Amino acid sequence: MCVDAASPPSTEAGRVTGIREIQLVQGPESPSLLHLRGRKIKVSGQLFSAHTGHHRTPVLLAVRQVSPN
């Protein structure tokens, strides 16, 4: 996968290539994923770049919606 930011937050290039994993970030209003463990799912949300030590992948997804695939 390749992600190309529409407006990068810094002067660095907004493009990240070779993505094989994306860390999912759940907020208080995000749907639970525990009951879907081990199943294929479809997830939508907002992509953003890693910026803290808690971020394990270069690109993360703030979860907004989850559905079985």
C-alpha positions in Angstrom: 0.0 0.0 0.0 1.1 3.6 -0.6 -0.3 6.5 1.3 0.1 10.0 -0.1 -0.9 12.8 2.2 -3.0 15.6 0.7 -1.4 18.1 3.1 1.5 16.8 5.1 1.8 18.2 8.6 5.5 19.1 8.1 8.0 19.9 5.4 8.9 16.2 5.1 7.5 14.2 2.2 3.9 13.2 2.8 4.3 9.9 1.0 4.8 6.5 2.7 5.3 3.4 0.6 5.6 -0.3 1.2 3.0 -0.3 4.0 2.1 -3.9 5.1 0.6 -3.1 8.5 -1.4 -0.3 9.9 -2.0 0.2 13.7 -5.6 0.7 14.6 -6.3 3.5 17.1 -9.6 3.3 19.0 -11.0 6.3 20.8 -13.8 6.4 23.3 -16.4 6.5 20.6 -14.9 3.8 18.4 -16.7 0.5 18.0 -15.2 -2.5 19.9 -13.1 -5.0 18.0 -12.7 -7.7 20.6 -15.7 -9.8 19.4 -14.2 -9.8 15.9 -10.7 -11.1 16.9 -9.4 -13.6 14.4 -12.0 -12.7 11.7 -11.6 -10.6 8.6 -13.1 -7.2 9.0 -13.5 -4.0 7.1 -12.4 -0.9 8.9 -12.7 2.8 7.9 -11.4 5.9 9.5 -8.8 8.7 9.3 -5.2 7.9 8.4 -2.4 9.7 10.2 1.4 9.5 10.6 3.1 8.1 13.7 4.3 10.8 16.0 4.7 9.2 19.5 6.5 6.2 21.0 3.2 4.5 21.3 2.8 4.4 17.5 4.2 1.1 16.2 3.7 1.6 12.4 4.5 4.6 10.2 0.8 5.1 9.3 -2.1 4.6 11.7 -5.9 4.5 11.3 -8.2 6.3 13.8 -11.2 3.8 13.7 -14.6 5.2 12.9 -16.5 2.2 11.5 -16.0 -1.6 11.7 -18.0 -4.3 9.9 -17.5 -8.0 9.2 -16.0 -8.6 5.8 
